[in-house]
Amino acid sequence: MARQSKKIREKGKLKLSSYFKKIDDGARVALVTDAGVCSSYAKRLKGMSGKVVGSRGKFKLLEIKDGNKLKTIIIHPVHLRKL
């Protein structure tokens, strides 16, 4: 099972720099769940990497390969980490 809680030094208020971070289109990123913010993507996609294709408001469109299919996920940048 994957860890769903934060480590002791990460607990508390969410860092605003991670909430408002800028990720350019075409950047390679990894999906990393932040337990402090509600997420609504499939848990099997956690840890996968993909490419940012565009944005919808403050959310990003992430294109990942799940098996042989290309899937597009709409996700908040707080759950993305640059590679």
C-alpha positions as CSV (number, residue, x, y, z in Angstrom):
1,M,0.0,0.0,0.0
2,A,1.2,3.5,-0.7
3,R,1.7,6.1,2.0
4,Q,-1.3,8.4,2.2
5,S,-0.2,10.6,5.1
6,K,2.5,13.2,5.2
7,K,5.8,12.9,7.1
8,I,6.0,14.7,10.5
9,R,7.9,17.7,9.1
10,E,5.5,18.2,6.1
11,K,2.3,18.3,8.2
12,G,0.4,21.5,8.6
13,K,-0.5,24.2,6.1
14,L,0.1,23.7,2.4
15,K,3.0,25.5,0.9
16,L,1.6,28.3,-1.2
17,S,4.6,28.1,-3.6
18,S,3.7,24.5,-4.5
19,Y,0.0,25.5,-4.9
20,F,0.7,28.3,-7.3
21,K,3.7,26.9,-9.1
22,K,4.1,27.5,-12.8
23,I,4.5,24.5,-15.1
24,D,5.1,25.2,-18.8
25,D,3.4,23.3,-21.6
26,G,5.6,20.5,-22.9
27,A,7.2,19.9,-19.5
28,R,7.8,16.3,-18.3
29,V,6.2,15.8,-14.9
30,A,5.4,13.0,-12.5
31,L,2.1,12.4,-10.7
32,V,2.6,12.7,-7.0
33,T,-0.3,12.9,-4.6
34,D,-0.3,15.7,-2.0
35,A,-2.4,14.4,0.9
36,G,-3.3,18.0,2.0
37,V,-5.3,18.7,-1.2
38,C,-8.2,16.6,-2.4
39,S,-7.5,14.7,-5.6
40,S,-9.9,12.9,-7.9
41,Y,-7.7,10.8,-10.3
42,A,-7.3,7.1,-10.3
43,K,-4.8,5.9,-7.7
44,R,-3.2,3.4,-10.1
45,L,-1.8,6.4,-12.0
46,K,0.1,7.6,-9.0
47,G,3.9,7.8,-9.7
48,M,3.4,7.8,-13.5
49,S,5.1,10.4,-15.6
50,G,3.8,12.3,-18.6
51,K,3.8,15.5,-20.6
52,V,1.8,18.7,-19.9
53,V,-0.2,19.4,-23.1
54,G,-2.2,22.5,-22.1
55,S,-4.2,24.0,-19.3
56,R,-7.8,24.7,-18.3
57,G,-7.9,27.6,-15.9
58,K,-5.4,26.8,-13.2
59,F,-5.5,23.0,-13.9
60,K,-3.1,21.3,-16.3
61,L,-3.9,18.7,-19.0
62,L,-1.5,15.8,-18.5
63,E,-1.0,13.2,-21.2
64,I,0.2,9.8,-19.9
65,K,0.5,6.4,-21.4
66,D,-1.5,3.8,-19.6
67,G,-0.6,0.5,-21.2
68,N,-0.9,1.1,-24.9
69,K,-3.4,4.0,-24.6
70,L,-2.7,7.7,-24.4
71,K,-4.9,9.2,-21.7
72,T,-5.4,12.9,-20.9
73,I,-5.9,13.8,-17.2
74,I,-7.0,17.2,-15.8
75,I,-5.1,17.8,-12.6
76,H,-4.1,20.6,-10.3
77,P,-0.3,21.5,-10.4
78,V,0.1,20.8,-6.7
79,H,0.1,17.1,-7.6
80,L,2.7,17.4,-10.3
81,R,6.5,17.4,-9.8
82,K,8.9,18.4,-12.6
83,L,11.4,15.7,-13.8
